């Protein structure tokens, strides 16, 4: 099963992610990072940027692939994922923007954009470490409930709940939130060598319980992490509040040998 790490704060979760990525870059300077948007990864990116600057880590060869993009939204729009990744990851870390890729959401070419994106990931050697958030309904990327657990990058229709959740990024106006997206599929995500999922707050507790301890089902797309050989789920106490085995997860992490890393 996935390793579950219960932390006291988002900053603590960010430190764990930052340490893991720094070690990866040291071992593989041209590593490929899978990048997610949303609120959950922000502390992780901030802590990684601090570590990169404090330790003068050379990130000039680091490559990146974003999880998803809104369909039909101008890449220059401040809430496009191209703009968001540039603002929250590329610029703070000092990455080479030419090496960071986002799915092409242009409507005129979107029909073939998914296959092209999966091909680009494969040609880069695959994603080494993919960071993930999770929706209140258990979606990862924009793989809504009912998504195939073998799916590749493709067009998806967003649920109303996801549009409601994301309206906060569009002046709380759901009418501004696109109805479609292009997203890495569950199958694409599962090909990454290491998955790190972050979740915080009581609102994510049901989704985390279903992900970690429920059955593997397309109704909770994140439950596919149970099938991955190297998945790490980092959550705060509120998000962990409905886990039956929370005490065991705490005990296991407290007694984990340092050489195992995450």
DRENKE-512819 format. One line per 4 residues: number of its first residue (from 0); their letters; for each residue x negated, y negated, z of N, C-alpha, C. Coordinates in pm, whole numbers, padded with zeros to 5 digits. Each point is the difference from the previous one (the first is absolute). Example, Ala and Ser with C-alpha at 12.3 -4.5 7.8 and 13.67 -1.06 7.14 Angstrom:
% DRENKE-512819
0> as> -01319 00569 00780 00089 -00119 00000 -00090 -00120 00000; 00035 -00105 -00072 -00082 -00119 00006 00077 -00109 00073
END
This chain:
% DRENKE-512819
0> xxxx> -00085 00119 00000 00085 -00119 00000 -00089 -00125 00000; 00061 -00116 -00024 -00074 -00125 00003 -00049 -00030 00142; -00111 -00070 00010 -00045 -00048 00130 00080 -00124 00036; 00054 -00004 00121 00078 -00114 00046 -00079 -00071 00110
4> xxxx> -00027 -00128 -00022 -00074 -00082 00096 00094 -00108 00051; 00024 -00001 00130 00089 -00098 00061 -00085 -00108 00067; 00019 -00124 -00044 -00083 -00111 00047 00086 -00101 00076; -00069 -00093 00064 00071 -00101 00078 00041 -00121 -00083
8> xxxx> -00069 -00023 -00111 00026 -00122 -00076 -00036 00019 -00147; 00049 -00092 -00081 -00036 00002 -00141 -00150 -00029 -00019; -00056 -00082 00087 -00144 -00028 -00009 -00082 00127 00022; 00041 00083 00095 -00071 00125 00024 00010 00092 -00121
12> xxxx> 00117 00005 -00060 00017 00079 -00122 -00089 -00054 -00111; -00005 -00133 -00012 -00083 -00062 -00102 -00147 00032 00018; -00045 00005 00124 -00140 00032 00028 -00033 00143 -00045; 00092 00092 00023 -00024 00139 -00041 -00012 00008 -00152
16> xxxx> 00093 -00064 -00070 -00005 -00002 -00147 -00129 -00065 -00049; -00037 -00115 00058 -00118 -00072 -00044 -00127 00082 00019; -00010 00069 00112 -00115 00085 00025 -00008 00114 -00102; 00115 00057 -00030 00005 00110 -00095 -00042 -00045 -00140
20> xxxx> 00049 -00115 -00043 -00035 -00051 -00133 -00146 -00042 -00006; -00049 -00063 00105 -00141 -00040 00003 -00092 00121 -00013; 00035 00108 00069 -00078 00124 -00011 00007 00056 -00142; 00117 -00009 -00061 00018 00049 -00137 -00086 -00080 -00097
24> xxxx> -00001 -00132 00013 -00079 -00084 -00090 -00149 00028 00018; -00042 00022 00124 -00141 00031 00025 -00040 00129 -00070; 00090 00098 00000 -00029 00129 -00062 00020 -00002 -00151; 00091 -00085 -00047 00034 -00004 -00142 00029 -00145 -00038
28> xxxx> -00100 -00078 -00038 00018 -00144 -00026 00103 -00033 -00107; 00023 00093 -00093 00100 -00026 -00105 00129 00077 00025; 00032 00017 00128 00120 00074 00036 00125 -00066 -00056; 00108 00078 -00005 00128 -00047 -00051 00100 -00008 00116
32> xxxx> 00049 -00121 00027 00097 -00019 00106 00140 -00011 -00059; 00095 00070 00060 00140 -00016 -00033 00058 -00109 00088; 00066 -00098 -00060 00041 -00120 00070 00152 -00012 00004; 00053 -00032 00118 00143 -00018 00018 00027 -00143 00043
36> xxxx> 00123 -00046 -00026 00042 -00132 00045 00095 00016 00118; 00075 -00104 00031 00089 00004 00116 -00071 -00049 00124; 00071 00001 00112 -00055 -00056 00123 -00090 00098 00075; 00024 00131 -00011 -00074 00097 00081 -00151 -00001 -00024
40> xxxx> -00048 -00013 -00125 -00145 00007 -00021 -00076 -00128 00031; 00069 -00111 00031 -00068 -00129 00008 -00111 -00003 00105; 00029 00053 00119 -00102 00001 00105 -00119 00085 -00040; 00027 00107 -00074 -00108 00088 -00046 -00091 -00075 -00098
44> xxxx> 00059 -00073 -00092 -00080 -00077 -00095 -00079 -00111 00071; 00064 -00063 00098 -00068 -00107 00074 -00120 00054 00076; 00016 00114 00066 -00111 00059 00075 -00110 00048 -00094; 00038 00051 -00116 -00102 00043 -00096 -00077 -00120 -00052
48> xxxx> 00068 -00110 -00028 -00068 -00120 -00048 -00098 -00052 00105; 00040 00004 00127 -00089 -00043 00108 -00125 00087 00005; 00019 00131 -00015 -00112 00092 00006 -00093 -00018 -00120; 00058 -00021 -00118 -00080 -00021 -00120 -00090 -00123 00017
52> xxxx> 00057 -00107 00052 -00077 -00124 00018 -00102 00014 00113; 00040 00058 00111 -00090 00011 00116 -00121 00088 -00030; 00020 00104 -00081 -00107 00096 -00028 -00060 -00016 -00139; 00041 -00108 -00070 -00051 -00027 -00135 00009 00124 -00090
56> xxxx> 00117 00063 00001 00022 00121 -00081 00015 -00039 -00146; -00074 00066 -00086 00007 -00026 -00143 00122 00071 -00058; 00099 -00079 -00044 00123 00059 -00055 00011 -00027 -00151; -00111 -00039 -00060 00005 -00042 -00141 00042 00111 -00094
60> xxxx> -00020 00125 00039 00034 00112 -00088 00128 00072 00042; 00062 -00045 00110 00122 00064 00048 00114 -00023 -00100; 00072 00107 -00028 00113 -00009 -00093 00131 00019 00074; 00110 -00046 -00059 00128 00011 00068 00115 00021 -00096
64> xxxx> 00101 00072 00048 00124 00021 -00075 00118 -00025 00093; 00086 -00093 -00037 00119 -00029 00080 00105 00108 -00020; 00086 00013 00098 00105 00102 -00005 00109 -00033 -00101; 00038 -00126 -00010 00121 -00030 -00074 00005 -00146 -00043
68> xxxx> 00103 -00032 -00078 00024 -00136 -00045 00148 -00014 -00035; 00053 -00118 00019 00138 -00026 -00041 00008 -00005 -00153; 00109 00051 -00053 00022 -00003 -00145 00056 -00135 -00042; -00064 -00058 -00100 00049 -00125 -00056 -00035 -00125 00078
72> xxxx> -00075 00013 00108 -00041 -00117 00078 -00134 -00050 -00052; -00008 -00128 -00031 -00123 -00060 -00050 -00115 00030 00097; -00112 00054 -00049 -00113 00028 00090 -00048 -00124 00076; 00028 -00119 -00053 -00040 -00123 00068 00097 -00038 00112
76> xxxx> 00116 00066 00007 00095 -00029 00108 -00066 00033 00134; 00018 -00086 00101 -00070 00024 00128 00035 00131 00068; 00117 00059 -00032 00039 00127 00061 -00019 00120 -00092; -00059 -00023 -00118 -00040 00117 -00079 -00108 00072 00077
80> xxxx> -00015 00129 -00025 -00101 00073 00073 -00140 -00028 -00053; -00009 -00047 -00123 -00129 -00049 -00050 -00045 -00119 00084; 00089 -00095 00022 -00034 -00117 00080 -00025 00038 00146; 00083 00090 00052 -00013 00039 00141 -00132 00073 00025
84> xxxx> -00036 00092 -00087 -00126 00072 00015 -00118 -00095 -00011; 00008 -00095 -00092 -00108 -00099 -00014 -00014 -00081 00128; 00113 -00041 00056 00001 -00088 00117 -00041 00073 00128; 00043 00124 00017 -00020 00070 00126 -00119 00095 00002
88> xxxx> -00049 00038 -00118 -00108 00099 -00006 -00119 -00051 -00079; 00020 -00033 -00126 -00112 -00034 -00087 -00079 -00119 00052; 00068 -00109 00029 -00069 -00121 00043 -00060 00013 00140; 00075 00050 00102 -00060 00013 00134 -00121 00094 00003
92> xxxx> 00005 00109 -00077 -00110 00096 00002 -00113 -00038 -00096; 00029 -00088 -00095 -00100 -00035 -00099 -00018 00106 -00107; 00109 00072 -00032 -00008 00103 -00103 -00009 -00065 -00139; -00054 00076 -00093 -00002 -00044 -00139 00141 00019 -00057
96> xxxx> 00071 -00108 -00034 00139 00014 -00046 00013 00084 -00126; -00107 00008 -00079 00007 00081 -00122 00006 00150 00030; -00035 00037 00123 -00001 00141 00038 00123 00041 00079; 00094 -00093 00018 00121 00027 00078 00121 -00002 -00094
100> xxxx> 00073 00109 -00003 00106 00019 -00098 00137 00006 00067; 00099 -00049 -00071 00140 00001 00045 00084 00053 -00116; 00101 00083 00026 00083 00047 -00110 00057 -00116 -00081; 00012 00021 -00129 00050 -00104 -00091 00152 00004 -00001
104> xxxx> 00061 -00103 00059 00146 -00004 00009 00067 -00074 -00114; -00076 -00038 -00104 00060 -00071 -00113 00104 00087 -00067; 00118 -00053 -00021 00112 00080 -00050 -00026 00054 -00140; -00075 -00074 -00082 -00019 00044 -00137 -00091 00122 -00013
108> xxxx> -00080 00028 00103 -00091 00115 -00006 00020 00099 00114; 00102 -00022 00082 00014 00079 00123 00031 00147 -00027; 00056 00029 -00117 00035 00138 -00031 -00122 00091 00008; -00117 -00049 -00043 -00121 00082 -00003 -00099 -00037 00110
112> xxxx> 00037 -00096 00084 -00095 -00051 00099 -00035 00102 00108; 00095 00086 00037 -00026 00097 00105 -00106 00101 -00039; 00013 00057 -00119 -00098 00098 -00047 -00137 -00065 -00016; -00001 -00124 -00048 -00127 -00071 -00017 -00069 -00023 00134
116> xxxx> 00080 -00029 00102 -00058 -00026 00133 -00057 00126 00061; 00072 00110 -00009 -00052 00127 00052 -00128 00041 -00073; -00006 -00027 -00129 -00120 00030 -00077 -00117 -00085 00048; 00025 -00126 00028 -00106 -00090 00047 -00053 00046 00136
120> xxxx> 00089 00044 00089 -00043 00050 00131 -00087 00124 -00018; 00043 00090 -00086 -00077 00122 -00023 -00137 -00031 -00059; -00005 -00095 -00093 -00127 -00035 -00063 -00095 -00067 00099; 00055 -00062 00105 -00083 -00060 00104 -00051 00102 00100
124> xxxx> 00043 00125 -00015 -00042 00106 00091 00097 00027 00111; 00116 -00066 -00002 00101 00020 00104 -00020 -00094 00117; 00104 -00016 00078 -00003 -00088 00117 -00067 00073 00117; -00095 -00066 00063 -00068 00060 00116 00082 -00017 00127
128> xxxx> 00054 -00119 00022 00077 -00026 00122 00119 -00089 -00035; 00119 00052 00023 00123 -00071 -00031 00067 -00046 00128; 00019 -00131 00014 00074 -00053 00114 00148 -00006 -00039; 00087 00031 00097 00144 00004 -00025 00076 -00068 00113
132> xxxx> 00110 -00065 -00035 00101 -00038 00097 00116 00097 -00016; 00106 -00021 00074 00117 00086 -00011 00125 -00084 00019; 00102 00028 -00080 00125 -00071 00014 00087 00059 00110; 00102 -00072 00039 00088 00049 00105 00074 00127 -00042
136> xxxx> 00008 00024 -00131 00064 00122 -00050 -00101 00108 -00036; -00127 -00022 00035 -00103 00101 -00025 -00068 -00010 -00135; 00025 -00109 -00074 -00066 -00010 -00130 -00146 -00044 00015; -00084 00046 -00091 -00138 -00047 -00010 -00020 -00046 -00143
140> xxxx> -00081 -00106 -00018 00003 -00067 -00127 00144 -00046 -00019; 00050 00015 -00122 00143 -00024 -00023 00069 00131 -00034; -00045 00109 00060 00063 00129 -00019 00116 00013 00097; 00117 -00035 -00048 00119 -00001 00085 00045 00144 00031
144> xxxx> 00084 00017 00102 00053 00133 00030 00060 00066 -00124; -00034 00125 -00020 00042 00072 -00119 -00109 00009 -00105; -00112 -00070 00022 -00110 00003 -00096 -00066 00138 -00002; -00041 00042 -00117 -00069 00128 -00013 -00132 -00005 00075
148> xxxx> -00029 00107 00074 -00126 00007 00073 -00117 00030 -00092; 00027 00023 -00128 -00106 00025 -00100 -00011 -00115 -00100; 00070 -00109 00025 00012 -00107 -00099 -00130 -00075 -00024; -00016 -00046 -00125 -00109 -00088 -00037 00045 -00144 00002
152> xxxx> -00087 -00091 -00040 00035 -00141 -00005 00111 -00022 -00102; 00103 -00074 00040 00118 -00015 -00085 00084 -00117 00046; 00107 -00028 -00078 00096 -00104 00034 00099 00057 00103; 00035 -00083 00098 00100 00041 00099 00099 -00114 00023
156> xxxx> 00123 00038 00033 00101 -00096 00042 -00006 -00013 00151; -00010 -00121 00051 -00010 -00022 00144 00137 00016 00066; 00003 00057 00118 00125 00008 00076 00034 -00139 00055; 00126 -00017 00033 00040 -00127 00060 -00072 -00024 00133
160> xxxx> -00025 00110 00078 -00068 -00017 00127 -00142 -00054 -00020; -00070 00052 -00099 -00134 -00050 -00027 00004 -00146 -00044; 00098 -00035 -00079 00012 -00139 -00044 00032 -00090 00119; 00085 00047 00091 00029 -00075 00122 -00127 -00017 00083
164> xxxx> -00076 00110 00016 -00123 -00005 00079 -00100 -00098 -00060; -00006 -00007 -00132 -00100 -00083 -00068 00047 -00143 -00026; 00125 -00028 00030 00051 -00135 -00023 -00076 -00104 00081; -00059 00041 00112 -00075 -00096 00082 -00117 -00059 -00075
168> xxxx> -00048 00069 -00102 -00110 -00052 -00081 00049 -00092 -00111; 00134 -00007 -00018 00059 -00082 -00106 00098 -00101 00059; -00046 -00071 00103 00081 -00104 00065 00132 00056 00054; -00003 00127 00043 00118 00066 00055 00117 00002 -00098
172> xxxx> -00031 -00001 -00127 00103 00001 -00105 -00011 00129 -00079; 00090 00094 00027 -00008 00131 -00067 00017 -00013 -00151; 00065 -00105 -00045 00021 -00018 -00143 -00130 -00027 -00076; -00104 -00039 00074 -00130 -00022 -00063 -00083 00128 -00006
176> xxxx> 00040 00102 00074 -00077 00124 00005 00032 00083 -00125; -00100 00037 -00078 00026 00082 -00119 00070 00130 00037; 00070 00057 -00097 00072 00126 00022 -00082 00121 -00040; -00110 -00020 -00074 -00081 00111 -00049 -00148 -00026 00027
180> xxxx> -00076 00107 -00005 -00143 -00009 00025 -00071 00109 -00079; -00131 -00009 -00001 -00082 00112 -00047 -00087 00040 00119; 00001 00127 00031 -00068 00047 00122 -00078 00129 -00024; -00111 00013 00068 -00065 00130 00005 00100 00100 00058
184> xxxx> 00005 00119 -00058 00088 00103 00051 -00060 00074 00118; 00082 00082 00062 -00048 00081 00112 -00113 00091 -00045; 00011 00057 -00119 -00106 00085 -00052 -00129 -00076 -00020; 00011 -00122 -00051 -00119 -00085 -00017 -00063 -00031 00135
188> xxxx> 00081 -00041 00095 -00050 -00034 00133 -00069 00120 00065; 00058 00117 -00014 -00056 00119 00064 -00134 00041 -00061; -00036 -00051 -00116 -00130 00033 -00059 -00114 -00080 00062; 00031 -00104 00077 -00105 -00072 00072 -00066 00092 00102
192> xxxx> -00128 -00017 00021 -00072 00092 00089 00031 -00021 00148; 00035 -00122 00038 00035 -00028 00140 00116 -00099 -00002; 00105 00033 00074 00116 -00087 00014 00003 -00056 00141; 00017 -00132 00012 00012 -00065 00131 00130 -00080 00000
196> xxxx> 00097 00045 00080 00129 -00067 00008 00008 -00079 00131; 00043 -00125 -00010 00015 -00087 00116 00147 -00035 00020; 00046 00000 00124 00138 -00039 00029 00008 -00059 00140; 00078 -00107 00014 00010 -00071 00127 00144 -00041 00026
200> xxxx> 00040 00008 00125 00131 -00049 00039 00105 00109 00008; 00099 -00025 00084 00106 00099 00023 00081 00028 -00126; 00005 -00097 -00091 00075 00018 -00123 -00055 00110 -00088; -00126 00039 00022 -00060 00108 -00079 00003 00135 00072
204> xxxx> 00055 00003 00121 -00008 00122 00083 00070 00119 -00064; 00119 -00020 -00056 00071 00112 -00061 -00077 00053 -00121; -00050 -00092 -00081 -00074 00041 -00120 -00127 00076 00038; -00069 -00044 00104 -00122 00068 00044 00032 00138 00056
208> xxxx> 00107 00012 00076 00040 00131 00053 00031 00097 -00113; 00071 -00048 -00101 00032 00086 -00115 -00125 00035 -00079; -00092 -00094 -00011 -00124 00023 -00075 -00087 00104 00067; -00017 -00013 00130 -00095 00085 00073 00059 00133 00045
212> xxxx> 00127 -00001 00039 00055 00117 00067 00127 00055 -00065; 00047 -00063 -00105 00116 00051 -00070 -00041 00096 -00110; 00098 00051 -00072 -00029 00085 -00112 -00055 -00080 -00117; -00071 00067 -00089 -00051 -00065 -00120 00115 -00012 -00099
216> xxxx> 00034 -00123 -00033 00119 -00022 -00082 -00014 -00129 -00079; 00058 00000 -00119 00002 -00122 -00080 00085 -00108 00066; 00085 00038 00096 00080 -00101 00070 -00087 -00086 00091; -00117 00049 00037 -00101 -00080 00071 -00130 00016 -00078
220> xxxx> -00022 -00083 -00103 -00117 00018 -00086 -00132 00010 00075; -00013 -00074 00110 -00126 00002 00075 -00027 00135 00064; 00101 00085 00012 -00022 00133 00057 -00096 00083 -00085; -00022 -00041 -00125 -00097 00069 -00086 -00141 -00007 00056
224> xxxx> -00025 -00095 00094 -00132 -00007 00062 -00032 00128 00077; 00103 00073 00041 -00024 00127 00069 -00072 00101 -00090; 00010 -00018 -00130 -00063 00091 -00094 -00143 -00040 -00034; -00044 -00116 00048 -00132 -00051 -00038 -00108 00053 00093
228> xxxx> -00116 00038 -00054 -00106 00055 00086 -00070 -00103 00088; 00015 -00130 -00031 -00068 -00101 00081 00087 -00126 00007; 00096 00004 00089 00090 -00114 00019 -00009 -00047 00145; -00005 -00131 00018 -00008 -00062 00133 00114 -00098 00014
232> xxxx> 00077 00012 00108 00113 -00088 00026 -00031 -00080 00126; -00011 -00131 -00014 -00037 -00087 00111 00120 -00088 00033; 00050 00011 00123 00125 -00065 00039 -00012 -00058 00141; 00085 -00098 00029 00001 -00052 00136 00103 00077 00084
236> xxxx> 00007 -00034 00128 00087 00075 00091 00147 -00009 -00042; 00041 -00116 -00051 00140 -00015 -00040 00033 00091 -00117; -00088 00005 -00099 00024 00088 -00116 -00008 00147 00039; -00072 00029 00109 -00016 00139 00047 00111 00043 00095
240> xxxx> 00094 -00088 00029 00094 00023 00111 00094 00118 -00020; 00015 00051 -00123 00092 00112 -00023 -00074 00128 -00038; -00130 00002 00020 -00078 00121 -00027 00011 00098 00117; 00032 00123 -00026 00009 00100 00106 -00137 00039 00053
244> xxxx> -00102 -00005 -00084 -00133 00046 00039 -00097 -00115 00024; 00052 -00116 00037 -00086 -00118 00016 -00110 00024 00103; 00031 00066 00110 -00102 00024 00103 -00115 00085 -00056; 00034 00098 -00082 -00105 00082 -00060 -00087 -00081 -00095
248> xxxx> 00062 -00087 -00080 -00078 -00081 -00093 -00098 -00090 00076; 00046 -00057 00111 -00090 -00084 00081 -00115 00083 00056; 00033 00117 00053 -00102 00086 00061 -00101 00043 -00105; 00045 00038 -00116 -00089 00048 -00105 -00095 -00111 -00045
252> xxxx> 00051 -00123 -00011 -00088 -00110 -00044 -00100 -00037 00109; 00045 00000 00124 -00090 -00033 00111 -00114 00100 00013; 00021 00125 -00041 -00101 00104 00013 -00064 00038 -00134; 00016 -00085 -00096 -00055 00030 -00133 -00149 -00026 -00003
256> xxxx> -00080 00096 -00051 -00144 -00023 -00010 -00031 -00116 -00094; -00097 -00081 00035 -00034 -00117 -00082 -00043 00038 -00140; -00062 00116 -00014 -00051 00039 -00132 00111 00029 -00101; 00122 00019 00049 00108 00029 -00092 00048 -00124 -00076
260> xx> -00022 -00119 00058 00050 -00121 -00066 00150 00006 -00010; 00055 -00070 -00101 00145 00013 -00023 00021 00047 -00145
END
